[in-house]
Amino acid sequence: MDELPEPAGRAVRLMPRDAHLRVARPTADLEKVTEMYRNGLGLEDLGSFRSTRGSPGVMLGNPGTGYHLEFTCERDSPPPAMPDRESWPL
């Protein structure tokens, strides 16, 4: 990966160069969500796992980038609620 330039002037580096962003979400339909991110965004399987409760999970992203998306399907839990207008910043 190319080196990032040093911040100019008084800019402050908020994250180290080797930081990795992990975005994790539960889902009620792991197969459907995985297919959507693979086909819609072209993300690749980076790995799979079982949660501490034994539920399946997947990690999707692009190898060598500083992020990945993680989805789990908790079988004994209700599907996550959709955010409402009050949950989103304006």
Buried (B, 14 or more C-beta within 10 A) or exposed (E): EEEEEEEEEEEEEEEEEEEEEEEEEBBEEBEEBBEEBBEEEEBEEBEEEEEEEEBBBBBBBEEEEEEBBBBBBBEEEEEEEEEEEEEEEE
